[in-house]
């Protein structure tokens, strides 16, 4: 409910667990490099909070990187 259309926040993607740890307060690495599941020549379908879907390189969505966490994950 805190996500508004147009923000470009990730809602769902192919990933090996239910919830991505994107919290800056909890620096535990949840295994993004191992659990991401690109299925289309290294790309992953990503559903955004506004309902749009994009085929993206999962490396640019890494929630362990501060810029990506703010851009794609933080509400």
C-alpha positions in Angstrom: 0.0 0.0 0.0 3.0 2.3 0.4 4.0 1.9 -3.2 2.5 4.3 -5.7 2.4 3.8 -9.5 5.3 5.2 -11.4 7.9 4.5 -8.7 9.4 1.5 -10.4 9.5 -0.6 -7.3 9.9 -4.4 -7.8 6.9 -6.4 -6.6 7.8 -9.9 -8.0 10.5 -11.7 -9.9 12.0 -15.1 -10.4 13.9 -15.7 -7.1 14.6 -18.7 -5.0 12.8 -17.6 -1.9 9.6 -15.8 -1.0 11.0 -12.5 0.2 14.1 -10.6 -0.8 16.2 -9.1 2.0 16.5 -5.5 0.9 16.7 -3.9 4.3 19.7 -1.6 4.9 19.3 -2.2 8.7 19.8 -6.0 8.2 23.0 -6.3 6.2 22.8 -10.1 6.0 23.4 -11.3 2.5 20.5 -13.5 1.5 22.2 -15.1 -1.4 21.0 -12.9 -4.3 23.8 -14.2 -6.6 22.7 -17.8 -6.0 18.9 -17.4 -5.6 18.2 -15.1 -8.5 16.6 -17.2 -11.3 17.1 -15.7 -14.7 15.2 -17.8 -17.2 15.5 -15.9 -20.5 19.2 -15.9 -21.7 20.3 -14.4 -18.4 17.3 -12.1 -18.0 14.4 -12.2 -15.6 10.8 -11.1 -15.9 10.1 -8.4 -13.3 6.7 -7.3 -12.2 6.6 -3.8 -10.8 4.2 -2.3 -8.3 2.4 -0.3 -11.0 1.6 -3.6 -12.9 4.1 -3.2 -15.6 6.4 -6.1 -16.5 10.0 -5.8 -17.9 12.6 -8.2 -18.9 15.8 -7.2 -17.0 19.3 -8.2 -16.1 18.9 -9.4 -12.5 22.4 -8.0 -11.7 21.1 -4.5 -11.8 18.4 -5.3 -9.3 20.8 -6.6 -6.6 19.3 -5.5 -3.2 22.7 -5.7 -1.6 23.8 -2.6 -3.5 22.7 0.7 -2.0 21.7 2.4 -5.3 19.6 -0.5 -6.5 18.0 -1.0 -3.1 16.8 2.6 -3.1 15.8 2.6 -6.8 14.0 -0.7 -7.0 13.2 -2.0 -3.5 12.8 0.7 -0.8 9.1 1.8 -0.5 
